[in-house]
């Protein structure tokens, strides 16, 4: 019935003693004289606000307060919905299409530091594990750099091993100073990289080079140095070539043990962000002191390992058939 709907609605929007009066038997008796057609014609919000409050709230000292409260309650729901829609629209406005995958890149600010990035492991590596798939770490935080300040971005960029893909905590014990050739042939560049273990130093010297990439953080775009490898999909047969795992001593293939290293039909490495010269990016190449004076100043507050300290160890590893470290075969040298 129209009357029952009105009573129920008013009880919600106008919780004042007037509703108790409206629900009383005297109110019901007073309305018995109306025809059903008349009752139905009054089933509207405007009649509810004007007609009901003129009768039910008449004589009540809090008339204006009751009516104002009713209007606030009526407006609360649409206002709440509007705010939610605006918030969702703002979030959607920040998203965009990934150049590397074509998927939607949603807003992710990296709050929480390295732990926050490591918690995204399952979203980044969807087909296997992180073995030799540092390019996916790189793509994830480079594409979301625009949502965070540069300082936070640089911290996240050192939160994994550039060679193995292992999550690491960026700090003095994982920071290594390297001198690597630039892909443009201009000579060697000094910089820091972050590793899980020392054999990564040797593999970096053999396969990884330096290039540039313009990356947009919340402070705007900036050209940064990046560590790159050659495209493993230039020779996709290598992914199914048997090799012996130095730890388990079992024969396997990169396709089986490093499932995230995948090739698209167009010969591109799946999920890779490319540098200015078209190479897959596996890490940033961080600024590092190069001169003696700069090094001494830096070491007053920080420490690091230097690649030169591992020269003899890298030679011994080579003589023993690279029996330590892993996924060396997944690294492809950059074309000269």
HELIX and SHEET records of a PDB file:
HELIX    1   1 UNK A    2  UNK A   13  1                                  12    
HELIX    2   2 UNK A   17  UNK A   22  1                                   6    
HELIX    3   3 UNK A   25  UNK A   31  1                                   7    
HELIX    4   4 UNK A   36  UNK A   41  1                                   6    
HELIX    5   5 UNK A   45  UNK A   47  1                                   3    
HELIX    6   6 UNK A   48  UNK A   52  3                                   5    
HELIX    7   7 UNK A   53  UNK A   56  1                                   4    
HELIX    8   8 UNK A   63  UNK A   94  1                                  32    
HELIX    9   9 UNK A  114  UNK A  118  1                                   5    
HELIX   10  10 UNK A  121  UNK A  124  1                                   4    
HELIX   11  11 UNK A  134  UNK A  143  1                                  10    
HELIX   12  12 UNK A  145  UNK A  147  5                                   3    
HELIX   13  13 UNK A  150  UNK A  157  1                                   8    
HELIX   14  14 UNK A  172  UNK A  174  5                                   3    
HELIX   15  15 UNK A  199  UNK A  207  1                                   9    
HELIX   16  16 UNK A  232  UNK A  240  5                                   9    
HELIX   17  17 UNK A  254  UNK A  257  1                                   4    
HELIX   18  18 UNK A  292  UNK A  298  1                                   7    
HELIX   19  19 UNK A  307  UNK A  310  5                                   4    
HELIX   20  20 UNK A  311  UNK A  319  1                                   9    
HELIX   21  21 UNK A  328  UNK A  330  5                                   3    
SHEET    1   A 2 UNK A  96  UNK A  97  0                                        
SHEET    2   A 2 UNK A 104  UNK A 105 -1                                        
SHEET    1   B 4 UNK A 286  UNK A 287  0                                        
SHEET    2   B 4 UNK A 188  UNK A 194 -1                                        
SHEET    3   B 4 UNK A 175  UNK A 181 -1                                        
SHEET    4   B 4 UNK A 305  UNK A 306  1                                        
SHEET    1   C 3 UNK A 209  UNK A 217  0                                        
SHEET    2   C 3 UNK A 220  UNK A 229 -1                                        
SHEET    3   C 3 UNK A 280  UNK A 284 -1                                        
SHEET    1   D 2 UNK A 243  UNK A 244  0                                        
SHEET    2   D 2 UNK A 251  UNK A 252 -1                                        
END                                                                             
